[in-house]
Amino acid sequence: MKKRILISQIATLALLIAARPESWPLFWAGLAVMAAGQAVRLAASAAIVKSKTLTTTGPYAVVRNPLYLGTMIMTAGFLIMLSAPSRPLLSACIWAAAAAVFGWIYYRTIKAEEVFLRGVYGRAFEDYCAAVPSILACPCRFSGFFGKEAYSREVFRRNKEWRGMCAAFVLAVFVALRIKYAF
């Protein structure tokens, strides 16, 4: 899906505007969850060689889409930050809207990527799909996550994950300011 990043940014902005964050404990809990999601994305960014090989090691040994899994975890952290205990209906609506929009985006994106990967890697991709789940990590395969040969500093640098980290930082700062100044 070509416009997934733009749609994600618009949806994130809409959620941020609609929400009324108010809770420091939820902010800190959400920040911790966002950091966990970012850690998944960092690991995946150091392992994937985009458009050159079928990556099946590191985080890709545990789940086929660790970048998207990391994004989903980060989104959950962001939603925790935005939740308002005094406005449960608003918080529920924000969670539902995020689940609908991001679920649709990533469902379509993953399906399109799978068609592409089947066309390029054929049977190797089919075998990989049979062995490794798409989004929910397979604990039985975590040993493949820790192999140092799966990761590369150069690959990480080329994948420019720092952009996502900066965006997450800006979002967290903005939510903190909204809580502090109640706007």
N, C-alpha and C positions, 0 to 999 in steps of 0.2 A: 504494500500500500504506500504509494509515493508520498502522500501528504500526511502520514501519520504523525510526524513531529509537529507540524503546524497545528493539526487538530488537537494533539496532546497539549500543546502550549495554550491554545484557546480554551480548552476544557479546564486546564489548571488555573488559568486566570479567572474564569467564571466561578470555579469552586472557591477560590481565594476571596473573590468579591462577595459571594453569597454567604460565606461562613462568618461566624461571630466568635472567633477563638477567645477563650477567657481563662483557661486553666494552665497554670505553670506545671503542675504534675503531668498533665497530658502532653504539654509541650515537650518536657524532658523525655517522657516515655516515647513519644513520636520521634524525637531526635535519635534516640537509641535504635529504634526500628529502622529509621532512614539510614543510619550508619551501617547497620547490618546489610541492608539492601545494597548500599554503595560498595561494601566489601565484596559482595557476590559479583557485582559489575566489574570491580577492579580485577578480580581474579579472572573473570571471563575475558576481559580486554587484554590481559597478558597472555592468553592462550590462543585466541582465535586469529587465524590468518585468513582474512576475508577474501573470498573469491579466488583463492589459490589452492585450497586443500579442504578436505572434509575433516574438520577438527573433532576428534573423539577422545581427547585426553584432558586432564585437568578437570575443570568444572563440567566440561562436555562429556566426561565419562559418567557423570552423575545425573545430568539432565540435559536434554537437547537444546534448550533455550535459556541458558543461565543469564544472559543479558536481560531478557524479558522477565525472568523470575526476579532478578535484582531490582528491576524497575517496578515490578508489582509490589515487592516488599517495601521499596522506598515510597511508593504511592500510599500504601497502608500506613506507614509512619507519618506521612504528610496529613492523611485523613485523621489520624489520632490527634495530631497537633491542632487541627481545625475543629475538632469536636468540642461542643459546649454542653457541659452537664445541665445547665439551666435551660437549654433549648434542645431537648432530645429529638423532637420531630424534625427540626432543621438539620441536626446532625445526621439523622437517619436518611433524610432526603439527599444530603450531600454524599453520603456513602453509596446510596443507591444510584445516584447520577454517575458517580465515578466508576462504579462497577459496570454500569451499562456502557458508558462511553469507552473506557479503557478495555473492557472485555471485548467489545466489538472491534476496536482497533487491533488488538493483539491476536484475536482469533483470525481475522482476515490476513494480517501480516504473516502469521505463522503458516497458515494454509498456502499462501502465495510462495513463501520461501521453500516450503516442502515440495511444491510442484517444480520449482527451479532446481532444487538439490536432487530430486529424483531424475530429472532430465540430464543433469551433469554427471552424477555419481552412480546412478542406476542401482544395481544390486547391493553395492557397498552401503548406500544410504538406506535401502530397505532393511538390511541386516542391522544397521545402527538403530533404526526406528523400532525394530522388534526387541532390541536389547535395552534401550534407554528411553525412559518416559519423556514426554514433551515438556512439561512444566513442573510437576510434582517430583521432587528429588527422590531418587532410589537409594535408601541408606545402605543397601547391600553393595553398592558400587563406590562408596566413598574412598576406598583405597586408591582408586585411580585419580582422585582429586589431588593427592599429596605428592605425586611424582614431579620432581623439580624439572625434568626434561620437558614437561608440558608447558612451561612458562618461559617467556622471553621479554626482557626489558625493551628491546627494539620493537617487538610487536606491540607491546603496551604503549610505547611512545607514538607509534604510527596510528593507533586507534583513537587517540585524542580523548580519552575518558575524562581528562581534566575539565572539559566543557560541562559535562553532566555534574561533576562535583561542584563546580562554581554555581551552576543553576540551583542545586540543592541547598547550597550555603545561602544564596540570596533569598530563596523561599523561606528558609528557617529564620533568617534575620528579619524578614518582613513579618512573619507570623509573630515573632517575639515582640516586635514593635507594636503590632496590633493588640497583643495582650497587654503590654505595658501601658499603652496610651488609650486603650479601649476605643479604637476606631475601626 
